[in-house]
Amino acid sequence: MASLSWISIAFLVIFAFATNILAQWDQSAAAAPAATIFPQGGEGSLKPEQCAGACDYRCSATSHKKPCLFFCNMCCQKCLCVPSGTYGHKEECPCYNDWKTQQGTPKCP
């Protein structure tokens, strides 16, 4: 019976230690912004040769990679800007955000 209490105390100590480590890791991950991968900027913040890399990242999470890359690169060449992240944040690039198809839907992913 005494060994059972030592096992439970050891488990609680290990659990508390692991929780502390995970909390510190979560805080350090939150401190590093995603903008370090591709810095956000306004229109004209990219050079034309940077569009391919920015669009590869922008389209990395979609299941429709080929059309995403096609339209993203077309939009980037015109606006010289790609919003940060893999989705949303289009307010960072008004040109990218405001370019619409004939049906009025967004042209840029």
N, CA, C and O atoms as a Tinker XYZ file with bonds, in Angstrom:
   436  protein
     1  N      0.818000   -1.183000    0.000000    73     2
     2  CA     0.000000    0.000000    0.000000    64     1     3
     3  C      0.865000    1.250000    0.000000    63     2     4     5
     4  O      0.522000    2.250000   -0.631000    81     3
     5  N      2.014000    1.190000    0.726000    73     3     6
     6  CA     2.902000    2.351000    0.777000    64     5     7
     7  C      3.513000    2.624000   -0.588000    63     6     8     9
     8  O      3.718000    3.782000   -0.954000    81     7
     9  N      3.807000    1.567000   -1.351000    73     7    10
    10  CA     4.399000    1.775000   -2.674000    64     9    11
    11  C      3.399000    2.422000   -3.618000    63    10    12    13
    12  O      3.810000    3.146000   -4.525000    81    11
    13  N      2.132000    2.197000   -3.444000    73    11    14
    14  CA     1.103000    2.816000   -4.278000    64    13    15
    15  C      1.077000    4.325000   -4.060000    63    14    16    17
    16  O      0.907000    5.078000   -5.020000    81    15
    17  N      1.241000    4.780000   -2.828000    73    15    18
    18  CA     1.231000    6.217000   -2.573000    64    17    19
    19  C      2.472000    6.878000   -3.166000    63    18    20    21
    20  O      2.385000    8.007000   -3.649000    81    19
    21  N      3.635000    6.203000   -3.143000    73    19    22
    22  CA     4.842000    6.764000   -3.748000    64    21    23
    23  C      4.709000    6.848000   -5.258000    63    22    24    25
    24  O      5.182000    7.802000   -5.876000    81    23
    25  N      4.071000    5.857000   -5.849000    73    23    26
    26  CA     3.856000    5.873000   -7.300000    64    25    27
    27  C      2.951000    7.039000   -7.679000    63    26    28    29
    28  O      3.217000    7.746000   -8.651000    81    27
    29  N      1.891000    7.237000   -6.917000    73    27    30
    30  CA     0.988000    8.343000   -7.236000    64    29    31
    31  C      1.657000    9.700000   -7.020000    63    30    32    33
    32  O      1.402000   10.635000   -7.778000    81    31
    33  N      2.501000    9.822000   -6.005000    73    31    34
    34  CA     3.228000   11.084000   -5.772000    64    33    35
    35  C      4.224000   11.321000   -6.920000    63    34    36    37
    36  O      4.351000   12.442000   -7.412000    81    35
    37  N      4.916000   10.278000   -7.334000    73    35    38
    38  CA     5.863000   10.413000   -8.451000    64    37    39
    39  C      5.121000   10.811000   -9.725000    63    38    40    41
    40  O      5.598000   11.659000  -10.479000    81    39
    41  N      3.968000   10.210000   -9.970000    73    39    42
    42  CA     3.168000   10.566000  -11.138000    64    41    43
    43  C      2.751000   12.028000  -11.089000    63    42    44    45
    44  O      2.829000   12.719000  -12.104000    81    43
    45  N      2.314000   12.512000   -9.942000    73    43    46
    46  CA     1.899000   13.910000   -9.817000    64    45    47
    47  C      3.067000   14.872000  -10.041000    63    46    48    49
    48  O      2.898000   15.923000  -10.659000    81    47
    49  N      4.251000   14.511000   -9.538000    73    47    50
    50  CA     5.431000   15.359000   -9.736000    64    49    51
    51  C      5.794000   15.415000  -11.228000    63    50    52    53
    52  O      6.078000   16.489000  -11.758000    81    51
    53  N      5.784000   14.274000  -11.889000    73    51    54
    54  CA     6.100000   14.238000  -13.322000    64    53    55
    55  C      5.049000   15.006000  -14.115000    63    54    56    57
    56  O      5.388000   15.735000  -15.047000    81    55
    57  N      3.781000   14.850000  -13.755000    73    55    58
    58  CA     2.699000   15.563000  -14.435000    64    57    59
    59  C      2.849000   17.074000  -14.261000    63    58    60    61
    60  O      2.677000   17.822000  -15.223000    81    59
    61  N      3.167000   17.531000  -13.052000    73    59    62
    62  CA     3.346000   18.966000  -12.806000    64    61    63
    63  C      4.537000   19.497000  -13.594000    63    62    64    65
    64  O      4.464000   20.595000  -14.146000    81    63
    65  N      5.624000   18.747000  -13.657000    73    63    66
    66  CA     6.797000   19.154000  -14.410000    64    65    67
    67  C      6.470000   19.262000  -15.897000    63    66    68    69
    68  O      6.842000   20.243000  -16.541000    81    67
    69  N      5.784000   18.270000  -16.445000    73    67    70
    70  CA     5.421000   18.283000  -17.869000    64    69    71
    71  C      4.476000   19.434000  -18.181000    63    70    72    73
    72  O      4.608000   20.069000  -19.228000    81    71
    73  N      3.535000   19.713000  -17.304000    73    71    74
    74  CA     2.612000   20.833000  -17.507000    64    73    75
    75  C      3.359000   22.152000  -17.529000    63    74    76    77
    76  O      3.051000   23.025000  -18.340000    81    75
    77  N      4.339000   22.308000  -16.647000    73    75    78
    78  CA     5.145000   23.522000  -16.600000    64    77    79
    79  C      5.946000   23.691000  -17.886000    63    78    80    81
    80  O      6.000000   24.787000  -18.444000    81    79
    81  N      6.564000   22.620000  -18.355000    73    79    82
    82  CA     7.345000   22.668000  -19.595000    64    81    83
    83  C      6.445000   23.029000  -20.777000    63    82    84    85
    84  O      6.821000   23.862000  -21.603000    81    83
    85  N      5.267000   22.415000  -20.870000    73    83    86
    86  CA     4.344000   22.719000  -21.969000    64    85    87
    87  C      3.867000   24.160000  -21.923000    63    86    88    89
    88  O      3.708000   24.789000  -22.969000    81    87
    89  N      3.638000   24.691000  -20.739000    73    87    90
    90  CA     3.203000   26.081000  -20.610000    64    89    91
    91  C      4.300000   27.035000  -21.075000    63    90    92    93
    92  O      4.014000   28.024000  -21.750000    81    91
    93  N      5.543000   26.749000  -20.724000    73    91    94
    94  CA     6.663000   27.588000  -21.175000    64    93    95
    95  C      6.832000   27.496000  -22.686000    63    94    96    97
    96  O      7.105000   28.505000  -23.335000    81    95
    97  N      6.677000   26.316000  -23.252000    73    95    98
    98  CA     6.808000   26.125000  -24.687000    64    97    99
    99  C      5.711000   26.874000  -25.424000    63    98   100   101
   100  O      5.969000   27.480000  -26.464000    81    99
   101  N      4.482000   26.844000  -24.899000    73    99   102
   102  CA     3.359000   27.542000  -25.508000    64   101   103
   103  C      3.587000   29.052000  -25.497000    63   102   104   105
   104  O      3.266000   29.732000  -26.471000    81   103
   105  N      4.141000   29.583000  -24.399000    73   103   106
   106  CA     4.418000   31.007000  -24.326000    64   105   107
   107  C      5.503000   31.412000  -25.310000    63   106   108   109
   108  O      5.406000   32.478000  -25.918000    81   107
   109  N      6.529000   30.595000  -25.484000    73   107   110
   110  CA     7.598000   30.947000  -26.419000    64   109   111
   111  C      7.109000   30.857000  -27.856000    63   110   112   113
   112  O      7.562000   31.624000  -28.706000    81   111
   113  N      6.189000   29.934000  -28.149000    73   111   114
   114  CA     5.634000   29.841000  -29.498000    64   113   115
   115  C      4.748000   31.048000  -29.798000    63   114   116   117
   116  O      4.720000   31.530000  -30.930000    81   115
   117  N      4.027000   31.537000  -28.791000    73   115   118
   118  CA     3.171000   32.700000  -28.990000    64   117   119
   119  C      3.991000   33.972000  -29.139000    63   118   120   121
   120  O      3.544000   34.923000  -29.781000    81   119
   121  N      5.181000   34.003000  -28.556000    73   119   122
   122  CA     6.021000   35.193000  -28.626000    64   121   123
   123  C      6.632000   35.367000  -30.013000    63   122   124   125
   124  O      6.942000   36.492000  -30.405000    81   123
   125  N      6.811000   34.281000  -30.765000    73   123   126
   126  CA     7.381000   34.371000  -32.110000    64   125   127
   127  C      6.244000   34.532000  -33.108000    63   126   128   129
   128  O      5.522000   33.569000  -33.367000    81   127
   129  N      6.063000   35.714000  -33.672000    73   127   130
   130  CA     4.946000   35.924000  -34.585000    64   129   131
   131  C      5.144000   35.181000  -35.901000    63   130   132   133
   132  O      6.273000   34.925000  -36.318000    81   131
   133  N      4.038000   34.839000  -36.544000    73   131   134
   134  CA     4.081000   34.147000  -37.823000    64   133   135
   135  C      4.655000   35.031000  -38.916000    63   134   136   137
   136  O      5.052000   34.534000  -39.971000    81   135
   137  N      4.704000   36.332000  -38.677000    73   135   138
   138  CA     5.210000   37.261000  -39.680000    64   137   139
   139  C      6.699000   37.080000  -39.929000    63   138   140   141
   140  O      7.236000   37.633000  -40.890000    81   139
   141  N      7.378000   36.309000  -39.073000    73   139   142
   142  CA     8.800000   36.101000  -39.308000    64   141   143
   143  C      9.026000   35.191000  -40.499000    63   142   144   145
   144  O     10.112000   35.209000  -41.078000    81   143
   145  N      8.033000   34.389000  -40.887000    73   143   146
   146  CA     8.169000   33.515000  -42.044000    64   145   147
   147  C      8.128000   34.359000  -43.318000    63   146   148   149
   148  O      9.051000   34.311000  -44.131000    81   147
   149  N      7.071000   35.120000  -43.484000    73   147   150
   150  CA     6.930000   36.057000  -44.580000    64   149   151
   151  C      6.460000   37.361000  -43.990000    63   150   152   153
   152  O      5.295000   37.475000  -43.612000    81   151
   153  N      7.328000   38.350000  -43.899000    73   151   154
   154  CA     6.950000   39.601000  -43.259000    64   153   155
   155  C      5.774000   40.247000  -43.972000    63   154   156   157
   156  O      5.725000   40.307000  -45.201000    81   155
   157  N      4.837000   40.726000  -43.182000    73   155   158
   158  CA     3.696000   41.401000  -43.788000    64   157   159
   159  C      4.109000   42.798000  -44.214000    63   158   160   161
   160  O      5.011000   43.399000  -43.632000    81   159
   161  N      3.458000   43.288000  -45.204000    73   159   162
   162  CA     3.740000   44.624000  -45.690000    64   161   163
   163  C      2.618000   45.040000  -46.602000    63   162   164   165
   164  O      1.763000   44.229000  -46.956000    81   163
   165  N      2.615000   46.260000  -46.974000    73   163   166
   166  CA     1.571000   46.755000  -47.853000    64   165   167
   167  C      1.904000   46.488000  -49.299000    63   166   168   169
   168  O      2.836000   45.754000  -49.627000    81   167
   169  N      1.117000   47.103000  -50.153000    73   167   170
   170  CA     1.334000   46.945000  -51.578000    64   169   171
   171  C      2.725000   47.428000  -51.946000    63   170   172   173
   172  O      3.212000   48.434000  -51.430000    81   171
   173  N      3.346000   46.696000  -52.838000    73   171   174
   174  CA     4.686000   47.042000  -53.269000    64   173   175
   175  C      5.769000   46.588000  -52.315000    63   174   176   177
   176  O      6.933000   46.945000  -52.498000    81   175
   177  N      5.422000   45.810000  -51.298000    73   175   178
   178  CA     6.422000   45.378000  -50.318000    64   177   179
   179  C      7.257000   44.205000  -50.819000    63   178   180   181
   180  O      8.287000   43.884000  -50.227000    81   179
   181  N      6.825000   43.563000  -51.900000    73   179   182
   182  CA     7.573000   42.437000  -52.462000    64   181   183
   183  C      8.198000   42.829000  -53.797000    63   182   184   185
   184  O      7.737000   43.742000  -54.482000    81   183
   185  N      9.247000   42.117000  -54.138000    73   183   186
   186  CA     9.820000   42.228000  -55.476000    64   185   187
   187  C      9.199000   41.108000  -56.307000    63   186   188   189
   188  O      8.814000   40.080000  -55.749000    81   187
   189  N      9.090000   41.282000  -57.632000    73   187   190
   190  CA     8.461000   40.236000  -58.458000    64   189   191
   191  C      9.068000   38.853000  -58.262000    63   190   192   193
   192  O      8.346000   37.858000  -58.332000    81   191
   193  N     10.368000   38.761000  -58.019000    73   191   194
   194  CA    10.985000   37.445000  -57.839000    64   193   195
   195  C     10.640000   36.809000  -56.491000    63   194   196   197
   196  O     10.912000   35.625000  -56.292000    81   195
   197  N     10.053000   37.558000  -55.570000    73   195   198
   198  CA     9.651000   37.014000  -54.273000    64   197   199
   199  C      8.234000   36.447000  -54.298000    63   198   200   201
   200  O      7.815000   35.797000  -53.341000    81   199
   201  N      7.497000   36.683000  -55.373000    73   199   202
   202  CA     6.097000   36.243000  -55.445000    64   201   203
   203  C      5.953000   34.728000  -55.350000    63   202   204   205
   204  O      5.060000   34.235000  -54.661000    81   203
   205  N      6.819000   33.988000  -56.032000    73   203   206
   206  CA     6.689000   32.523000  -56.039000    64   205   207
   207  C      6.786000   31.951000  -54.629000    63   206   208   209
   208  O      5.983000   31.096000  -54.254000    81   207
   209  N      7.749000   32.406000  -53.851000    73   207   210
   210  CA     7.900000   31.902000  -52.481000    64   209   211
   211  C      6.745000   32.296000  -51.588000    63   210   212   213
   212  O      6.269000   31.490000  -50.789000    81   211
   213  N      6.288000   33.540000  -51.718000    73   211   214
   214  CA     5.163000   34.001000  -50.903000    64   213   215
   215  C      3.892000   33.245000  -51.260000    63   214   216   217
   216  O      3.106000   32.901000  -50.378000    81   215
   217  N      3.685000   32.983000  -52.550000    73   215   218
   218  CA     2.488000   32.249000  -52.971000    64   217   219
   219  C      2.572000   30.770000  -52.613000    63   218   220   221
   220  O      1.550000   30.151000  -52.316000    81   219
   221  N      3.772000   30.195000  -52.635000    73   219   222
   222  CA     3.917000   28.802000  -52.187000    64   221   223
   223  C      3.443000   28.674000  -50.749000    63   222   224   225
   224  O      2.740000   27.724000  -50.405000    81   223
   225  N      3.828000   29.633000  -49.903000    73   223   226
   226  CA     3.389000   29.593000  -48.507000    64   225   227
   227  C      1.893000   29.878000  -48.397000    63   226   228   229
   228  O      1.187000   29.196000  -47.654000    81   227
   229  N      1.403000   30.879000  -49.130000    73   227   230
   230  CA    -0.017000   31.259000  -49.072000    64   229   231
   231  C     -0.901000   30.080000  -49.464000    63   230   232   233
   232  O     -1.958000   29.885000  -48.863000    81   231
   233  N     -0.500000   29.299000  -50.445000    73   231   234
   234  CA    -1.321000   28.199000  -50.964000    64   233   235
   235  C     -0.963000   26.848000  -50.344000    63   234   236   237
   236  O     -1.471000   25.822000  -50.796000    81   235
   237  N     -0.116000   26.819000  -49.336000    73   235   238
   238  CA     0.353000   25.550000  -48.773000    64   237   239
   239  C     -0.735000   24.754000  -48.062000    63   238   240   241
   240  O     -0.608000   23.537000  -47.931000    81   239
   241  N     -1.795000   25.403000  -47.601000    73   239   242
   242  CA    -2.813000   24.683000  -46.832000    64   241   243
   243  C     -4.047000   24.319000  -47.657000    63   242   244   245
   244  O     -4.976000   23.710000  -47.126000    81   243
   245  N     -4.079000   24.674000  -48.927000    73   243   246
   246  CA    -5.272000   24.397000  -49.726000    64   245   247
   247  C     -5.175000   23.051000  -50.425000    63   246   248   249
   248  O     -4.081000   22.533000  -50.646000    81   247
   249  N     -6.324000   22.492000  -50.769000    73   247   250
   250  CA    -6.336000   21.248000  -51.537000    64   249   251
   251  C     -6.369000   21.550000  -53.033000    63   250   252   253
   252  O     -6.268000   20.634000  -53.849000    81   251
   253  N     -6.509000   22.826000  -53.403000    73   251   254
   254  CA    -6.547000   23.247000  -54.812000    64   253   255
   255  C     -5.284000   24.055000  -55.111000    63   254   256   257
   256  O     -5.359000   25.244000  -55.417000    81   255
   257  N     -4.137000   23.409000  -55.022000    73   255   258
   258  CA    -2.860000   24.116000  -55.131000    64   257   259
   259  C     -2.633000   24.775000  -56.489000    63   258   260   261
   260  O     -2.188000   25.922000  -56.543000    81   259
   261  N     -2.928000   24.078000  -57.583000    73   259   262
   262  CA    -2.614000   24.606000  -58.899000    64   261   263
   263  C     -3.365000   25.906000  -59.187000    63   262   264   265
   264  O     -2.722000   26.885000  -59.568000    81   263
   265  N     -4.700000   25.972000  -59.026000    73   263   266
   266  CA    -5.370000   27.250000  -59.274000    64   265   267
   267  C     -5.002000   28.319000  -58.252000    63   266   268   269
   268  O     -4.932000   29.501000  -58.588000    81   267
   269  N     -4.768000   27.914000  -57.016000    73   267   270
   270  CA    -4.370000   28.877000  -55.991000    64   269   271
   271  C     -3.053000   29.532000  -56.369000    63   270   272   273
   272  O     -2.925000   30.755000  -56.313000    81   271
   273  N     -2.073000   28.721000  -56.754000    73   271   274
   274  CA    -0.771000   29.261000  -57.135000    64   273   275
   275  C     -0.868000   30.141000  -58.379000    63   274   276   277
   276  O     -0.205000   31.176000  -58.460000    81   275
   277  N     -1.689000   29.735000  -59.349000    73   275   278
   278  CA    -1.844000   30.514000  -60.579000    64   277   279
   279  C     -2.380000   31.909000  -60.263000    63   278   280   281
   280  O     -1.803000   32.910000  -60.688000    81   279
   281  N     -3.487000   31.971000  -59.517000    73   279   282
   282  CA    -4.103000   33.264000  -59.236000    64   281   283
   283  C     -3.301000   34.082000  -58.227000    63   282   284   285
   284  O     -3.241000   35.307000  -58.329000    81   283
   285  N     -2.690000   33.415000  -57.264000    73   283   286
   286  CA    -1.865000   34.135000  -56.297000    64   285   287
   287  C     -0.687000   34.807000  -56.996000    63   286   288   289
   288  O     -0.396000   35.975000  -56.737000    81   287
   289  N     -0.009000   34.077000  -57.878000    73   287   290
   290  CA     1.127000   34.657000  -58.599000    64   289   291
   291  C      0.687000   35.790000  -59.520000    63   290   292   293
   292  O      1.387000   36.794000  -59.648000    81   291
   293  N     -0.473000   35.633000  -60.165000    73   291   294
   294  CA    -0.996000   36.694000  -61.025000    64   293   295
   295  C     -1.287000   37.944000  -60.190000    63   294   296   297
   296  O     -0.945000   39.055000  -60.597000    81   295
   297  N     -1.903000   37.768000  -59.048000    73   295   298
   298  CA    -2.230000   38.894000  -58.172000    64   297   299
   299  C     -0.966000   39.524000  -57.601000    63   298   300   301
   300  O     -0.872000   40.747000  -57.492000    81   299
   301  N     -0.006000   38.701000  -57.242000    73   299   302
   302  CA     1.244000   39.215000  -56.670000    64   301   303
   303  C      2.015000   40.027000  -57.704000    63   302   304   305
   304  O      2.585000   41.067000  -57.373000    81   303
   305  N      2.039000   39.568000  -58.942000    73   303   306
   306  CA     2.745000   40.309000  -59.985000    64   305   307
   307  C      2.113000   41.678000  -60.207000    63   306   308   309
   308  O      2.811000   42.639000  -60.530000    81   307
   309  N      0.800000   41.770000  -60.036000    73   307   310
   310  CA     0.124000   43.056000  -60.210000    64   309   311
   311  C      0.284000   43.945000  -58.974000    63   310   312   313
   312  O      0.586000   45.132000  -59.097000    81   311
   313  N      0.084000   43.378000  -57.796000    73   311   314
   314  CA     0.027000   44.165000  -56.558000    64   313   315
   315  C      1.364000   44.222000  -55.808000    63   314   316   317
   316  O      1.572000   45.098000  -54.969000    81   315
   317  N      2.270000   43.281000  -56.116000    73   315   318
   318  CA     3.541000   43.142000  -55.388000    64   317   319
   319  C      3.308000   43.023000  -53.884000    63   318   320   321
   320  O      4.013000   43.620000  -53.071000    81   319
   321  N      2.298000   42.235000  -53.548000    73   319   322
   322  CA     1.932000   42.010000  -52.153000    64   321   323
   323  C      1.166000   40.702000  -52.066000    63   322   324   325
   324  O      0.349000   40.400000  -52.935000    81   323
   325  N      1.424000   39.924000  -51.022000    73   323   326
   326  CA     0.661000   38.716000  -50.712000    64   325   327
   327  C      0.356000   38.784000  -49.222000    63   326   328   329
   328  O      1.270000   38.970000  -48.420000    81   327
   329  N     -0.917000   38.635000  -48.831000    73   327   330
   330  CA    -1.244000   38.688000  -47.400000    64   329   331
   331  C     -0.515000   37.606000  -46.612000    63   330   332   333
   332  O     -0.212000   36.539000  -47.146000    81   331
   333  N     -0.240000   37.883000  -45.353000    73   331   334
   334  CA     0.436000   36.907000  -44.506000    64   333   335
   335  C     -0.504000   35.753000  -44.192000    63   334   336   337
   336  O     -1.725000   35.905000  -44.230000    81   335
   337  N      0.058000   34.628000  -43.891000    73   335   338
   338  CA    -0.735000   33.460000  -43.523000    64   337   339
   339  C     -1.208000   32.686000  -44.738000    63   338   340   341
   340  O     -0.904000   33.037000  -45.878000    81   339
   341  N     -1.960000   31.622000  -44.472000    73   339   342
   342  CA    -2.466000   30.776000  -45.553000    64   341   343
   343  C     -3.909000   31.091000  -45.899000    63   342   344   345
   344  O     -4.446000   30.550000  -46.865000    81   343
   345  N     -4.549000   31.965000  -45.118000    73   343   346
   346  CA    -5.948000   32.306000  -45.370000    64   345   347
   347  C     -6.252000   33.643000  -44.690000    63   346   348   349
   348  O     -5.716000   33.938000  -43.621000    81   347
   349  N     -7.107000   34.441000  -45.311000    73   347   350
   350  CA    -7.516000   35.701000  -44.705000    64   349   351
   351  C     -6.434000   36.762000  -44.764000    63   350   352   353
   352  O     -5.537000   36.692000  -45.604000    81   351
   353  N     -6.510000   37.729000  -43.891000    73   351   354
   354  CA    -5.565000   38.848000  -43.767000    64   353   355
   355  C     -5.470000   39.684000  -45.043000    63   354   356   357
   356  O     -4.460000   40.350000  -45.272000    81   355
   357  N     -6.513000   39.654000  -45.876000    73   355   358
   358  CA    -6.454000   40.378000  -47.147000    64   357   359
   359  C     -6.448000   41.888000  -46.955000    63   358   360   361
   360  O     -6.104000   42.618000  -47.885000    81   359
   361  N     -6.817000   42.373000  -45.777000    73   359   362
   362  CA    -6.788000   43.812000  -45.519000    64   361   363
   363  C     -5.365000   44.360000  -45.568000    63   362   364   365
   364  O     -5.176000   45.570000  -45.688000    81   363
   365  N     -4.369000   43.495000  -45.478000    73   363   366
   366  CA    -2.973000   43.929000  -45.572000    64   365   367
   367  C     -2.617000   44.401000  -46.986000    63   366   368   369
   368  O     -1.700000   45.201000  -47.168000    81   367
   369  N     -3.345000   43.901000  -47.973000    73   367   370
   370  CA    -3.066000   44.231000  -49.377000    64   369   371
   371  C     -4.363000   44.654000  -50.066000    63   370   372   373
   372  O     -5.054000   43.810000  -50.637000    81   371
   373  N     -4.701000   45.928000  -50.025000    73   371   374
   374  CA    -5.976000   46.361000  -50.626000    64   373   375
   375  C     -6.108000   45.992000  -52.111000    63   374   376   377
   376  O     -7.188000   45.598000  -52.549000    81   375
   377  N     -5.034000   46.114000  -52.882000    73   375   378
   378  CA    -5.088000   45.757000  -54.302000    64   377   379
   379  C     -5.445000   44.276000  -54.446000    63   378   380   381
   380  O     -6.301000   43.915000  -55.253000    81   379
   381  N     -4.802000   43.445000  -53.680000    73   379   382
   382  CA    -5.024000   42.002000  -53.681000    64   381   383
   383  C     -6.464000   41.695000  -53.267000    63   382   384   385
   384  O     -7.101000   40.802000  -53.827000    81   383
   385  N     -6.963000   42.432000  -52.295000    73   383   386
   386  CA    -8.305000   42.223000  -51.762000    64   385   387
   387  C     -9.386000   42.720000  -52.707000    63   386   388   389
   388  O    -10.441000   42.094000  -52.819000    81   387
   389  N     -9.145000   43.832000  -53.386000    73   387   390
   390  CA   -10.199000   44.484000  -54.171000    64   389   391
   391  C    -10.289000   43.994000  -55.612000    63   390   392   393
   392  O    -11.238000   44.351000  -56.310000    81   391
   393  N     -9.351000   43.203000  -56.074000    73   391   394
   394  CA    -9.396000   42.706000  -57.447000    64   393   395
   395  C    -10.450000   41.611000  -57.523000    63   394   396   397
   396  O    -10.309000   40.576000  -56.871000    81   395
   397  N    -11.507000   41.822000  -58.310000    73   395   398
   398  CA   -12.652000   40.907000  -58.381000    64   397   399
   399  C    -12.798000   40.316000  -59.775000    63   398   400   401
   400  O    -12.294000   40.870000  -60.752000    81   399
   401  N    -13.499000   39.178000  -59.858000    73   399   402
   402  CA   -13.854000   38.582000  -61.143000    64   401   403
   403  C    -15.058000   39.319000  -61.702000    63   402   404   405
   404  O    -15.601000   40.208000  -61.045000    81   403
   405  N    -15.485000   38.959000  -62.916000    73   403   406
   406  CA   -16.673000   39.578000  -63.507000    64   405   407
   407  C    -17.927000   39.283000  -62.685000    63   406   408   409
   408  O    -18.890000   40.050000  -62.715000    81   407
   409  N    -17.910000   38.170000  -61.954000    73   407   410
   410  CA   -19.054000   37.822000  -61.115000    64   409   411
   411  C    -19.015000   38.536000  -59.762000    63   410   412   413
   412  O    -19.960000   38.420000  -58.980000    81   411
   413  N    -17.956000   39.258000  -59.480000    73   411   414
   414  CA   -17.851000   39.987000  -58.232000    64   413   415
   415  C    -17.221000   39.203000  -57.091000    63   414   416   417
   416  O    -17.199000   39.672000  -55.953000    81   415
   417  N    -16.710000   38.018000  -57.385000    73   415   418
   418  CA   -16.053000   37.227000  -56.343000    64   417   419
   419  C    -14.559000   37.577000  -56.320000    63   418   420   421
   420  O    -14.032000   38.060000  -57.322000    81   419
   421  N    -13.874000   37.347000  -55.210000    73   419   422
   422  CA   -12.451000   37.686000  -55.134000    64   421   423
   423  C    -11.633000   36.894000  -56.158000    63   422   424   425
   424  O    -11.819000   35.686000  -56.302000    81   423
   425  N    -10.751000   37.559000  -56.849000    73   423   426
   426  CA    -9.879000   36.893000  -57.813000    64   425   427
   427  C     -8.652000   36.300000  -57.115000    63   426   428   429
   428  O     -8.142000   35.260000  -57.531000    81   427
   429  N     -8.195000   36.945000  -56.083000    73   427   430
   430  CA    -6.959000   36.530000  -55.426000    64   429   431
   431  C     -7.260000   35.665000  -54.199000    63   430   432   433
   432  O     -8.129000   35.995000  -53.392000    81   431
   433  N     -6.521000   34.544000  -54.070000    73   431   434
   434  CA    -6.780000   33.653000  -52.921000    64   433   435
   435  C     -6.234000   34.178000  -51.615000    63   434   436
   436  O     -6.382000   33.530000  -50.579000    81   435
